[in-house]
Structures are given as C-alpha cells and as structure tokens.
C-alpha cells in the first residue's frame, strides 16, 4: 500500500478523529462521533482511499533517487 498522506495531514487526521471519538465517549456529540475512527485509521496507516480515487497526495516528493545510472 502506497503512502499518500503527509506528516501534517496525518497529525491533523489523528487529532481530529481522536477528538470526535472523545466527544462521543463523553456523550457530547452522540454516536456519530465514532466516525472519527475513519480519520484516525487513515492517519495511522498513512493511506486514504479517497485520495487515491481523486489522485491526491499530501506526501512530500522524494528528491533522493536510489536509481544509479
């Protein structure tokens, strides 16, 4: 599985997803807060299927080539 989520995107996904889950556990926003599992999972695995479909990528471009000619 190719990574398509960069560090900033990853941190935001994990933070916001965790916040939604916490608010759900505290019964502030109800059971829909469990949808926070989606951004947490995509942040942990550094892969977002929607990014793949939309051809988006927030990972930095690797400028170091391992190819030796």
N, CA, C and O of each residue as an XYZ file, in Angstrom:
276
protein
N       0.857     -1.173      0.000
C       0.000      0.000      0.000
C       0.902      1.234      0.000
O       1.772      1.385      0.858
N       0.681      2.092     -0.957
C       1.478      3.300     -1.097
C       0.973      4.399     -0.158
O      -0.233      4.589     -0.008
N       1.895      5.110      0.465
C       1.521      6.214      1.350
C       1.078      7.400      0.509
O       1.727      7.741     -0.480
N      -0.027      8.031      0.898
C      -0.474      9.234      0.203
C      -0.898     10.328      1.180
O      -1.588     11.275      0.803
N      -0.481     10.191      2.438
C      -0.802     11.186      3.466
C       0.502     11.666      4.090
O       1.279     10.865      4.610
N       0.738     12.968      4.039
C       1.942     13.565      4.611
C       1.848     13.736      6.116
O       0.829     13.417      6.728
N       2.923     14.245      6.705
C       3.008     14.359      8.164
C       1.979     15.303      8.771
O       1.350     14.965      9.774
N       1.798     16.480      8.179
C       0.832     17.442      8.720
C      -0.584     16.900      8.588
O      -1.374     16.966      9.530
N      -0.899     16.369      7.421
C      -2.210     15.767      7.168
C      -2.461     14.633      8.158
O      -3.557     14.502      8.704
N      -1.446     13.828      8.379
C      -1.554     12.693      9.296
C      -1.860     13.158     10.716
O      -2.759     12.629     11.370
N      -1.107     14.147     11.187
C      -1.296     14.658     12.544
C      -2.701     15.239     12.729
O      -3.351     15.011     13.749
N      -3.153     15.988     11.732
C      -4.498     16.577     11.818
C      -5.584     15.509     11.829
O      -6.547     15.612     12.589
N      -5.439     14.490     10.998
C      -6.428     13.409     10.956
C      -6.512     12.686     12.293
O      -7.602     12.434     12.807
N      -5.351     12.355     12.852
C      -5.343     11.629     14.130
C      -5.910     12.502     15.242
O      -6.671     12.015     16.078
N      -5.552     13.785     15.265
C      -6.053     14.686     16.306
C      -7.567     14.876     16.200
O      -8.284     14.725     17.189
N      -8.047     15.204     15.015
C      -9.483     15.466     14.841
C     -10.302     14.203     15.059
O     -11.358     14.242     15.691
N      -9.812     13.077     14.533
C     -10.521     11.812     14.739
C     -10.592     11.440     16.208
O     -11.637     11.008     16.693
N      -9.480     11.607     16.921
C      -9.452     11.308     18.355
C     -10.382     12.226     19.127
O     -11.051     11.797     20.067
N     -10.423     13.488     18.727
C     -11.314     14.449     19.375
C     -12.782     14.044     19.180
O     -13.573     14.110     20.121
N     -13.141     13.631     17.976
C     -14.516     13.179     17.713
C     -14.874     11.964     18.563
O     -15.972     11.886     19.115
N     -13.950     11.023     18.665
C     -14.200      9.825     19.481
C     -14.354     10.205     20.947
O     -15.245      9.699     21.629
N     -13.500     11.086     21.433
C     -13.583     11.531     22.824
C     -14.916     12.224     23.103
O     -15.559     11.957     24.119
N     -15.325     13.110     22.205
C     -16.606     13.807     22.384
C     -17.776     12.829     22.362
O     -18.777     13.032     23.050
N     -17.644     11.773     21.573
C     -18.683     10.754     21.545
C     -18.717      9.974     22.853
O     -19.788      9.696     23.393
N     -17.528      9.620     23.360
C     -17.464      8.888     24.626
C     -18.029      9.712     25.785
O     -18.612      9.166     26.722
N     -17.848     11.023     25.707
C     -18.377     11.913     26.751
C     -19.847     12.253     26.518
O     -20.438     13.032     27.266
N     -20.430     11.665     25.478
C     -21.842     11.851     25.128
C     -22.175     13.309     24.827
O     -23.271     13.782     25.130
N     -21.214     14.017     24.225
C     -21.433     15.410     23.859
C     -22.016     15.500     22.450
O     -22.909     16.308     22.194
N     -21.511     14.674     21.543
C     -21.996     14.736     20.159
C     -22.735     13.477     19.721
O     -23.200     13.406     18.584
N     -22.850     12.504     20.578
C     -23.592     11.297     20.253
C     -22.765     10.286     19.480
O     -21.550     10.431     19.342
N     -23.444      9.254     18.977
C     -22.741      8.139     18.341
C     -22.074      8.469     17.010
O     -21.220      7.711     16.551
N     -22.442      9.576     16.385
C     -21.799      9.929     15.119
C     -20.323     10.272     15.297
O     -19.565     10.290     14.327
N     -19.924     10.538     16.510
C     -18.523     10.812     16.792
C     -17.621      9.623     16.521
O     -16.413      9.781     16.345
N     -18.205      8.432     16.488
C     -17.422      7.233     16.191
C     -16.929      7.229     14.754
O     -16.066      6.428     14.394
N     -17.467      8.111     13.937
C     -16.930      8.264     12.582
C     -15.494      8.780     12.629
O     -14.788      8.747     11.622
N     -15.067      9.252     13.787
C     -13.694      9.679     13.979
C     -12.698      8.545     13.809
O     -11.501      8.781     13.645
N     -13.193      7.310     13.847
C     -12.305      6.164     13.607
C     -11.738      6.186     12.191
O     -10.638      5.685     11.957
N     -12.472      6.756     11.255
C     -12.012      6.795      9.863
C     -10.770      7.672      9.716
O      -9.764      7.196      9.190
N     -10.794      8.936     10.160
C      -9.571      9.722     10.026
C      -8.415      9.185     10.877
O      -7.253      9.320     10.492
N      -8.721      8.579     12.025
C      -7.653      8.001     12.836
C      -6.997      6.849     12.070
O      -5.770      6.763     12.016
N      -7.795      5.976     11.485
C      -7.254      4.832     10.743
C      -6.450      5.288      9.526
O      -5.366      4.765      9.265
N      -6.978      6.266      8.779
C      -6.242      6.734      7.606
C      -4.947      7.433      8.017
O      -3.952      7.369      7.295
N      -4.957      8.093      9.163
C      -3.735      8.731      9.655
C      -2.704      7.724     10.120
O      -1.511      7.891      9.868
N      -3.150      6.686     10.793
C      -2.233      5.662     11.281
C      -1.601      4.896     10.119
O      -0.396      4.645     10.120
N      -2.410      4.527      9.135
C      -1.894      3.745      8.007
C      -1.296      4.605      6.899
O      -0.702      4.086      5.954
N      -1.456      5.935      7.020
C      -0.921      6.898      6.044
C      -1.427      6.642      4.630
O      -0.729      6.903      3.650
N      -2.648      6.128      4.540
C      -3.252      5.864      3.238
C      -4.724      6.229      3.303
O      -5.440      5.817      4.215
N      -5.167      7.008      2.323
C      -6.573      7.400      2.233
C      -7.109      6.936      0.880
O      -6.646      7.408     -0.158
N      -8.077      6.019      0.875
C      -8.634      5.546     -0.392
C      -9.241      6.677     -1.234
O      -9.160      6.647     -2.462
N      -9.840      7.658     -0.587
C     -10.429      8.784     -1.329
C      -9.343      9.577     -2.052
O      -9.558     10.040     -3.172
N      -8.186      9.736     -1.423
C      -7.072     10.420     -2.084
C      -6.654      9.650     -3.335
O      -6.335     10.251     -4.361
N      -6.656      8.331     -3.247
C      -6.294      7.507     -4.388
C      -7.252      7.691     -5.546
O      -6.830      7.809     -6.697
N      -8.540      7.716     -5.246
C      -9.562      7.896     -6.286
C      -9.444      9.275     -6.915
O      -9.558      9.423     -8.131
N      -9.213     10.283     -6.080
C      -9.122     11.659     -6.561
C      -7.727     12.042     -7.045
O      -7.498     13.179     -7.456
N      -6.795     11.088     -6.994
C      -5.403     11.303     -7.428
C      -4.729     12.435     -6.640
O      -3.991     13.245     -7.201
N      -4.997     12.472     -5.338
C      -4.377     13.449     -4.451
C      -3.262     12.774     -3.672
O      -3.266     11.557     -3.488
N      -2.308     13.573     -3.217
C      -1.194     13.047     -2.451
C      -0.613     14.195     -1.632
O      -0.176     15.197     -2.197
N      -0.602     14.060     -0.314
C      -0.033     15.119      0.524
C       1.349     14.737      1.052
O       1.925     15.462      1.863
N       1.883     13.603      0.596
C       3.249     13.216      0.962
C       4.236     14.100      0.218
O       4.011     14.451     -0.940
N       5.338     14.462      0.886
C       6.349     15.228      0.171
C       6.995     14.376     -0.918
O       7.082     13.154     -0.793
N       7.440     15.024     -1.970
C       8.079     14.338     -3.081
C       9.479     13.931     -2.649
O      10.220     14.733     -2.082
N       9.837     12.681     -2.920
C      11.165     12.182     -2.577
C      12.143     12.665     -3.628
O      12.059     12.267     -4.789
N      13.080     13.529     -3.223
C      14.040     14.092     -4.167
C      15.304     13.247     -4.273
O      16.131     13.489     -5.152
N      15.468     12.269     -3.402
C      16.637     11.403     -3.433
C      16.307     10.162     -4.261
O      15.395      9.408     -3.924
N      17.027      9.966     -5.304
C      16.795      8.820     -6.165
C      17.766      7.709     -5.805
O      18.958      7.951     -5.616
N      17.248      6.487     -5.712
C      18.109      5.346     -5.424
C      18.577      4.691     -6.719
O      19.318      3.708     -6.694
N      18.145      5.234     -7.834
C      18.494      4.701     -9.137
C      19.887      5.208     -9.532
O      20.114      6.416     -9.582
N      20.808      4.299     -9.808
C      22.158      4.698    -10.196
C      22.378      4.340    -11.650
O      22.311      3.170    -12.026
N      22.642      5.347    -12.468
C      22.870      5.110    -13.904
C      24.315      5.220    -14.211
O      24.716      5.055    -15.363
